[in-house]
Amino acid sequence: MANKIPTRIYLTEEEMPKFWYNLRADMKNKPEPMLHPGTLQPVTAADLGPVFCKGVIDQELDETTRLIPIPEDIQDFYRAYRPSALIRAYYLEKMLGTPAEIYYKFEGSNTSGSHKLNSAGPQAYYAKKEGLTSLTTETGAGQWGTAMAMSCAFYGLDLTVYMVKVSSEQKPYRKALIEAYGANLIPSPSNTTESGKKILESDPNTGGSLGCAISEAIETAVKTDKCRYVLGSVLNHVLLHQSIIGLETKTALDKFGIKPDIIIGCAGGGSNMGGLMAPFMGEKLTGKSNARFIAVEPASCPSFTRGRFAYDFGDTAKTTPLIKMMTIGNGYIPSANHAGGLRYHGMNSTLSKLFQDGLLEARAEVQTNVFDAAIKFMKTEGILPAPESSHAIKVAIDEALECKKTGEKKVILFGLSGTGFFDMTAYQSYNNKTMNDQTPSDADLQRGFASIPGIPQNS
């Protein structure tokens, strides 16, 4: 290549981040606190104690510490698969004929196939440190369940994974991989919990949702001795752990004096997008950057683009604290699209606040257009992307083509959060032209909105 910037940029071990970055510390307008559903007062560490590990509770409630040290044990854990590559998409640029420079941070080179391991490792570490013996969790497409199974095997913890039923049917090999690590996988909703039984009573044929699976996982955790629940997205301690993505990316770009103009990520609960953008958004908040940030969600589950900013439960059974977020309602069950990891009714409170304040844009894309972009990317860059990640690819291509129209040479950065090797059913559906683009009607969304609690803060 004539350009001196290498195709793949890696950090040395000495350049690896030693701290996580807490974006909330630099936000003048903080996200609203989680509320106890009984008292409607901000939750305390004591409120969260029966559900979460102590280590992550402290991180969840910390809004002032900018840099939080990564424990040495976690730095060692990260060294097994990090740093991940920052890649210049030369071949995609050439195919598009764009003057834009396109970079992507590839998080799919570990066995879980995604960025999820960045938080799974720390959460398992804190559980082990606390003396727990088992954990429960939910998973959509299976990346988080796989990452937690890997981490629990590493730290010697038992794990029960409630996987969204439609995803477990679409991705049977995810089940095999999770079980190979020693975890117990249960399609959700199930008859193993009271919350699962209630959901099945109201709709025996439901394909489930992340909200359903969360309800079952929490119920099992609180009923099991020396057990806690771990979450793969949505909450702020998960975004904190995922800031490793953005910190590595920024260090790599800084080595070549590159400043991104547009930063794009897929968004389901917010962990990938929040992790990638964190240090760059921090610069914007402190007046050092004027970059644009674009979150991309499926049109079938449009919490940003068609949702409401309200206090809502994080799960279908309404057992979690109330979270002020962009939501389409805890009772909304998305259509069975192939981006299982993005089928969540709400969005992280920090991203939701940034969106409300006009610092974060959002777009919704239908499945076939997303897979069109995925195929273009695969043919040029040689990586099979996960359906979730392909939402970011779609908008990155759109922005690059806009640069082609205007002649502007912008720097576009997006997160390639995972690989699609467990998603071949989805690609088969695309190839066979049997893929549907299901978008909820206003009436569909209204049924979801009806499940949002009618508390004073929502009026």
C-alpha positions as CSV (number, residue, x, y, z in Angstrom):
1,M,0.0,0.0,0.0
2,A,1.2,3.5,-0.8
3,N,-0.2,4.8,2.5
4,K,2.3,4.4,5.4
5,I,-0.4,3.4,7.9
6,P,-0.3,-0.4,8.3
7,T,-3.3,-2.5,7.6
8,R,-3.3,-3.9,11.2
9,I,-2.2,-1.8,14.2
10,Y,-1.4,-3.6,17.4
11,L,-0.2,-2.3,20.8
12,T,2.8,-3.5,22.6
13,E,2.3,-5.1,26.1
14,E,3.7,-1.9,27.6
15,E,1.1,0.2,25.8
16,M,-1.8,-1.9,27.1
17,P,-4.3,0.1,29.3
18,K,-3.8,-0.4,33.0
19,F,-7.0,1.4,33.9
20,W,-10.6,1.3,32.8
21,Y,-12.1,4.7,31.9
22,N,-15.3,5.8,33.7
23,L,-17.1,8.1,31.1
24,R,-19.6,9.2,33.7
25,A,-16.9,11.1,35.6
26,D,-16.6,13.6,32.7
27,M,-20.4,14.0,32.1
28,K,-21.7,17.3,33.3
29,N,-25.2,15.9,33.0
30,K,-25.0,12.5,34.8
31,P,-27.4,9.6,33.9
32,E,-30.3,9.4,36.4
33,P,-29.7,7.0,39.3
34,M,-31.3,3.6,39.4
35,L,-34.4,3.5,41.7
36,H,-35.6,0.9,44.1
37,P,-39.0,-0.1,42.7
38,G,-40.6,-0.2,46.2
39,T,-39.4,3.1,47.6
40,L,-38.5,5.0,44.3
41,Q,-35.3,6.1,46.0
42,P,-31.8,5.7,44.5
43,V,-30.6,2.2,45.0
44,T,-27.8,1.5,47.5
45,A,-25.0,-1.1,47.6
46,A,-27.1,-2.9,50.1
47,D,-30.1,-3.1,47.7
48,L,-27.9,-4.6,45.0
49,G,-26.0,-7.0,47.3
50,P,-28.4,-10.0,47.0
51,V,-28.1,-10.0,43.2
52,F,-24.6,-8.7,42.1
53,C,-21.0,-9.2,43.2
54,K,-19.6,-6.6,45.6
55,G,-16.8,-5.6,43.2
56,V,-19.1,-4.6,40.4
57,I,-21.6,-2.9,42.7
58,D,-18.9,-0.4,43.7
59,Q,-18.1,0.2,40.0
60,E,-21.8,0.5,39.1
61,L,-22.4,3.3,41.7
62,D,-19.2,5.2,41.1
63,E,-19.8,8.4,39.0
64,T,-16.7,10.4,40.0
65,T,-13.6,8.2,39.6
66,R,-12.3,8.7,36.0
67,L,-9.7,6.0,35.9
68,I,-10.3,2.7,37.8
69,P,-7.3,0.4,38.1
70,I,-7.5,-2.9,36.3
71,P,-6.5,-5.6,38.8
72,E,-3.3,-7.4,37.9
73,D,-5.1,-10.7,37.7
74,I,-7.4,-9.2,35.0
75,Q,-4.5,-7.7,33.1
76,D,-3.1,-11.3,33.0
77,F,-6.5,-12.6,31.8
78,Y,-6.6,-9.9,29.1
79,R,-3.1,-10.8,27.9
80,A,-4.4,-14.2,26.7
81,Y,-6.3,-12.5,23.8
82,R,-5.6,-8.8,23.9
83,P,-4.7,-6.4,22.4
84,S,-7.2,-6.9,19.6
85,A,-6.4,-5.6,16.1
86,L,-7.3,-2.1,14.8
87,I,-7.6,-2.6,11.1
88,R,-7.6,-0.2,8.2
89,A,-10.3,-1.3,5.7
90,Y,-8.2,-0.6,2.6
91,Y,-10.1,-3.2,0.5
92,L,-13.5,-1.9,1.5
93,E,-12.5,1.6,0.8
94,K,-11.3,0.6,-2.7
95,M,-14.5,-1.2,-3.4
96,L,-16.6,1.7,-2.4
97,G,-14.4,4.2,-4.2
98,T,-14.5,6.5,-1.2
99,P,-12.0,9.2,-0.1
100,A,-12.8,8.3,3.5
101,E,-10.4,6.3,5.7
102,I,-12.2,3.4,7.4
103,Y,-10.9,1.7,10.5
104,Y,-12.5,-1.1,12.6
105,K,-11.6,-2.5,15.9
106,F,-12.0,-6.3,15.6
107,E,-13.1,-8.0,18.9
108,G,-13.8,-11.5,17.4
109,S,-10.5,-13.2,17.7
110,N,-11.1,-15.0,21.0
111,T,-13.1,-18.2,21.3
112,S,-16.3,-16.5,22.5
113,G,-16.1,-14.7,19.1
114,S,-16.9,-11.2,20.5
115,H,-16.1,-8.3,22.9
116,K,-18.1,-9.9,25.7
117,L,-15.0,-11.6,27.3
118,N,-13.8,-8.1,28.3
119,S,-16.4,-8.0,31.0
120,A,-17.0,-11.7,31.6
121,G,-13.5,-12.1,32.9
122,P,-13.6,-9.3,35.5
123,Q,-17.1,-10.4,36.7
124,A,-16.0,-14.0,37.2
125,Y,-12.8,-12.7,39.0
126,Y,-14.8,-10.5,41.4
127,A,-17.2,-13.4,42.1
128,K,-14.3,-15.8,42.9
129,K,-12.6,-13.1,45.0
130,E,-15.8,-12.8,47.0
131,G,-16.0,-16.5,47.8
132,L,-18.9,-17.3,45.5
133,T,-19.2,-20.8,44.0
134,S,-21.7,-20.2,41.1
135,L,-23.2,-17.6,38.8
136,T,-26.3,-17.2,36.6
137,T,-26.7,-15.1,33.5
138,E,-28.7,-14.6,30.3
139,T,-27.6,-14.6,26.7
140,G,-29.2,-13.6,23.5
141,A,-27.2,-14.7,20.5
142,G,-24.8,-16.6,22.7
143,Q,-21.7,-14.5,22.7
144,W,-22.1,-13.4,26.4
145,G,-23.1,-16.9,27.5
146,T,-20.0,-18.3,25.8
147,A,-17.8,-15.6,27.3
148,M,-19.1,-16.3,30.8
149,A,-18.7,-20.0,30.3
150,M,-15.1,-19.5,29.4
151,S,-14.5,-17.2,32.4
152,C,-16.2,-19.4,34.9
153,A,-14.2,-22.4,33.7
154,F,-11.0,-20.3,34.1
155,Y,-11.9,-19.3,37.7
156,G,-13.5,-22.6,38.7
157,L,-17.2,-21.4,39.1
158,D,-20.4,-23.2,38.2
159,L,-22.6,-21.3,35.7
160,T,-26.2,-21.5,34.5
161,V,-27.1,-19.7,31.3
162,Y,-30.6,-18.9,30.3
163,M,-30.5,-18.4,26.5
164,V,-33.3,-16.7,24.6
165,K,-35.3,-19.7,23.1
166,V,-35.4,-18.5,19.5
167,S,-31.6,-17.9,19.6
168,S,-30.9,-21.3,21.1
169,E,-32.9,-22.8,18.2
170,Q,-31.1,-20.7,15.6
171,K,-27.7,-21.3,17.1
172,P,-27.4,-24.9,18.4
173,Y,-23.6,-24.9,18.2
174,R,-23.5,-22.1,20.7
175,K,-25.2,-24.4,23.1
176,A,-22.6,-27.1,22.4
177,L,-19.7,-24.7,23.0
178,I,-21.2,-23.3,26.2
179,E,-21.7,-26.8,27.5
180,A,-18.2,-27.8,26.5
181,Y,-16.9,-25.3,28.9
182,G,-19.0,-27.0,31.7
183,A,-21.9,-24.6,31.9
184,N,-25.6,-25.5,32.1
185,L,-27.7,-24.0,29.3
186,I,-31.5,-23.6,29.6
187,P,-33.6,-22.1,26.7
188,S,-35.7,-19.2,28.0
189,P,-38.5,-18.9,29.0
190,S,-38.5,-22.3,30.8
191,N,-40.4,-24.2,33.3
192,T,-37.5,-24.1,35.7
193,T,-38.4,-20.8,37.3
194,E,-41.6,-19.1,38.4
195,S,-41.1,-16.1,36.1
196,G,-40.5,-18.5,33.2
197,K,-43.7,-20.4,34.0
198,K,-45.7,-17.1,34.1
199,I,-44.4,-16.0,30.7
200,L,-45.2,-19.4,29.1
201,E,-48.7,-19.3,30.6
202,S,-49.4,-16.1,28.9
203,D,-47.8,-17.1,25.6
204,P,-46.8,-20.8,25.3
205,N,-45.3,-20.2,21.8
206,T,-43.1,-17.2,22.7
207,G,-39.6,-17.2,21.3
208,G,-38.5,-15.3,24.4
209,S,-36.5,-12.2,24.9
210,L,-33.5,-11.0,26.8
211,G,-35.9,-9.5,29.4
212,C,-37.4,-12.9,29.9
213,A,-34.0,-14.6,30.3
214,I,-32.8,-11.9,32.7
215,S,-35.8,-12.6,34.9
216,E,-35.1,-16.3,35.1
217,A,-31.4,-15.8,35.8
218,I,-32.0,-13.3,38.6
219,E,-34.7,-15.6,40.2
220,T,-32.3,-18.5,40.2
221,A,-29.4,-16.4,41.6
222,V,-31.3,-15.1,44.6
223,K,-32.6,-18.6,45.4
224,T,-29.2,-20.3,45.3
225,D,-26.6,-20.2,48.1
226,K,-23.3,-18.5,47.3
227,C,-24.6,-17.5,43.8
228,R,-24.9,-14.1,42.1
229,Y,-26.2,-12.9,38.8
230,V,-23.9,-11.3,36.1
231,L,-25.0,-9.1,33.2
232,G,-23.4,-8.7,29.8
233,S,-24.6,-5.3,28.9
234,V,-26.9,-2.4,29.9
235,L,-25.4,-1.6,33.3
236,N,-22.6,0.9,33.7
237,H,-20.0,-1.4,35.2
238,V,-20.2,-3.4,32.0
239,L,-19.5,-0.3,29.9
240,L,-16.6,0.4,32.3
241,H,-15.0,-2.9,31.5
242,Q,-15.6,-2.5,27.8
243,S,-13.8,0.8,27.8
244,I,-10.7,-1.4,27.2
245,I,-11.8,-1.4,23.5
246,G,-11.9,2.3,23.1
247,L,-8.7,2.9,25.1
248,E,-6.7,0.5,23.0
249,T,-8.2,2.0,19.8
250,K,-7.4,5.6,20.8
251,T,-3.8,4.7,21.8
252,A,-3.3,2.9,18.4
253,L,-4.7,5.9,16.4
254,D,-2.7,8.4,18.4
255,K,0.5,6.6,17.4
256,F,-0.3,7.8,13.8
257,G,-1.9,11.1,14.7
258,I,-5.3,9.9,13.5
259,K,-8.5,11.6,14.9
260,P,-11.8,9.9,14.0
261,D,-14.6,12.1,12.6
262,I,-17.3,9.5,12.9
263,I,-17.5,6.6,15.5
264,I,-20.1,3.9,14.9
265,G,-21.2,0.9,16.9
266,C,-24.1,-1.5,17.0
267,A,-26.3,-1.1,20.0
268,G,-28.5,-3.6,21.9
269,G,-27.9,-2.8,25.5
270,G,-25.0,-0.6,24.9
271,S,-21.8,-2.5,25.9
272,N,-20.0,-2.6,22.6
273,M,-20.9,1.0,21.6
274,G,-20.2,2.4,25.0
275,G,-16.9,0.7,25.2
276,L,-15.6,1.8,21.8
277,M,-16.7,5.4,22.1
278,A,-15.9,6.0,25.8
279,P,-12.5,7.8,25.5
280,F,-13.5,9.6,22.3
281,M,-16.8,10.8,23.9
282,G,-14.7,11.9,26.9
283,E,-12.7,14.2,24.6
284,K,-15.9,15.6,23.1
285,L,-17.3,16.3,26.6
286,T,-14.1,18.2,27.5
287,G,-14.1,20.2,24.3
288,K,-11.1,18.4,22.6
289,S,-13.1,16.8,19.8
290,N,-16.1,17.4,17.6
291,A,-16.6,13.8,16.5
292,R,-20.0,12.4,15.6
293,F,-21.2,9.2,17.4
294,I,-23.8,6.9,15.7
295,A,-25.5,4.0,17.5
296,V,-27.1,1.5,15.1
297,E,-30.0,-0.8,16.2
298,P,-32.3,-3.2,14.5
299,A,-35.5,-1.7,13.1
300,S,-37.3,-4.6,14.8
301,C,-36.3,-3.5,18.3
302,P,-36.0,0.4,18.0
303,S,-35.4,1.5,21.6
304,F,-33.4,4.6,20.6
305,T,-35.2,5.6,17.4
306,R,-38.8,5.0,18.5
307,G,-38.6,4.5,22.2
308,R,-39.3,6.6,25.2
309,F,-36.9,8.1,27.8
310,A,-38.4,6.7,31.0
311,Y,-37.8,4.7,34.1
312,D,-38.4,1.0,33.2
313,F,-37.6,-2.4,34.6
314,G,-34.6,-4.2,33.0
315,D,-36.5,-7.5,32.8
316,T,-39.9,-8.8,31.9
317,A,-40.8,-10.1,35.4
318,K,-40.1,-6.6,36.8
319,T,-37.6,-7.8,39.4
320,T,-34.7,-5.4,38.6
321,P,-34.2,-1.8,39.8
322,L,-35.8,0.9,37.7
323,I,-33.4,2.3,35.1
324,K,-33.9,5.7,33.3
325,M,-33.3,4.7,29.7
326,M,-34.5,4.8,26.2
327,T,-37.0,1.9,26.2
328,I,-39.8,0.3,24.2
329,G,-41.2,-1.3,27.4
330,N,-40.1,-4.3,29.4
331,G,-43.1,-6.3,28.1
332,Y,-42.1,-5.9,24.5
333,I,-41.1,-9.1,22.7
334,P,-39.1,-8.4,19.5
335,S,-39.6,-10.4,16.4
336,A,-37.2,-13.3,15.9
337,N,-34.6,-11.5,13.9
338,H,-31.1,-12.9,13.5
339,A,-29.3,-10.2,15.6
340,G,-30.1,-11.9,18.8
341,G,-27.7,-9.8,20.9
342,L,-29.6,-6.7,19.9
343,R,-33.0,-7.9,20.9
344,Y,-33.3,-6.0,24.2
345,H,-36.1,-3.5,25.0
346,G,-33.9,-0.8,26.6
347,M,-30.6,1.0,26.4
348,N,-27.8,1.7,28.8
349,S,-28.6,4.8,31.0
350,T,-25.3,6.6,30.1
351,L,-25.9,6.2,26.3
352,S,-29.6,7.1,26.8
353,K,-28.6,10.3,28.6
354,L,-26.0,11.2,25.9
355,F,-28.7,10.6,23.3
356,Q,-31.1,12.8,25.1
357,D,-28.5,15.6,25.3
358,G,-27.8,15.4,21.5
359,L,-24.3,14.0,21.8
360,L,-25.2,10.6,20.3
361,E,-27.1,9.9,17.1
362,A,-29.1,6.7,16.4
363,R,-30.2,4.8,13.3
364,A,-32.4,1.7,12.9
365,E,-31.7,-0.7,10.0
366,V,-33.7,-3.6,8.6
367,Q,-32.2,-7.1,8.4
368,T,-31.7,-7.5,4.6
369,N,-29.9,-4.2,4.3
370,V,-27.6,-5.2,7.2
371,F,-26.8,-8.5,5.6
372,D,-26.2,-6.8,2.2
373,A,-23.5,-4.8,4.0
374,A,-22.1,-7.8,5.8
375,I,-21.6,-9.6,2.5
376,K,-19.8,-6.6,1.0
377,F,-17.6,-6.5,4.0
378,M,-16.9,-10.2,4.0
379,K,-15.9,-10.2,0.3
380,T,-13.5,-7.3,0.7
381,E,-12.1,-7.6,4.2
382,G,-12.1,-11.4,4.5
383,I,-13.9,-11.6,7.9
384,L,-17.4,-13.0,8.4
385,P,-19.1,-10.5,10.7
386,A,-21.8,-11.3,13.3
387,P,-25.3,-10.0,12.4
388,E,-25.0,-7.6,15.4
389,S,-21.7,-6.1,14.2
390,S,-23.1,-5.8,10.6
391,H,-25.4,-3.0,11.7
392,A,-22.3,-0.9,12.3
393,I,-20.9,-2.0,9.0
394,K,-24.1,-0.9,7.2
395,V,-23.9,2.7,8.5
396,A,-20.1,2.9,8.1
397,I,-20.6,2.1,4.4
398,D,-23.4,4.7,4.2
399,E,-21.1,7.3,5.7
400,A,-18.3,6.4,3.4
401,L,-20.6,6.7,0.3
402,E,-21.7,10.1,1.6
403,C,-18.0,11.1,1.6
404,K,-17.8,9.8,-2.0
405,K,-20.6,12.2,-2.9
406,T,-19.2,15.2,-1.2
407,G,-15.5,14.5,-1.8
408,E,-14.8,14.9,1.9
409,K,-12.0,12.7,3.4
410,K,-13.3,11.8,6.8
411,V,-12.0,9.2,9.2
412,I,-14.6,6.6,10.0
413,L,-14.2,4.2,12.9
414,F,-16.5,1.4,13.7
415,G,-16.6,-1.6,16.1
416,L,-16.6,-5.1,14.6
417,S,-17.8,-6.6,17.9
418,G,-17.8,-10.3,16.8
419,T,-17.7,-13.0,14.2
420,G,-20.6,-14.7,12.5
421,F,-19.5,-18.4,12.4
422,F,-22.4,-19.4,14.7
423,D,-24.8,-17.4,12.6
424,M,-24.8,-19.5,9.4
425,T,-28.6,-20.1,9.7
426,A,-29.0,-16.4,9.3
427,Y,-26.7,-16.3,6.3
428,Q,-28.5,-19.3,4.8
429,S,-31.8,-17.4,5.2
430,Y,-30.3,-14.4,3.5
431,N,-28.9,-16.5,0.7
432,N,-32.2,-18.3,0.2
433,K,-34.1,-15.0,0.2
434,T,-36.3,-16.2,3.0
435,M,-35.2,-13.4,5.4
436,N,-38.0,-11.1,6.5
437,D,-37.7,-7.4,7.5
438,Q,-40.1,-7.1,10.4
439,T,-40.7,-3.7,11.8
440,P,-43.1,-3.1,14.6
441,S,-46.2,-1.0,14.0
442,D,-47.2,1.9,16.2
443,A,-49.8,-0.4,17.8
444,D,-47.1,-3.1,18.5
445,L,-44.9,-0.5,20.2
446,Q,-47.9,0.9,22.2
447,R,-48.4,-2.5,23.8
448,G,-44.7,-2.4,24.9
449,F,-45.1,1.2,26.2
450,A,-48.0,0.0,28.3
451,S,-45.6,-2.1,30.4
452,I,-43.5,0.9,31.4
453,P,-44.4,1.6,35.0
454,G,-46.5,4.7,35.7
455,I,-44.3,6.4,38.2
456,P,-44.1,10.2,38.7
457,Q,-40.7,10.5,37.0
458,N,-42.3,9.1,33.8
459,S,-45.2,11.5,33.6
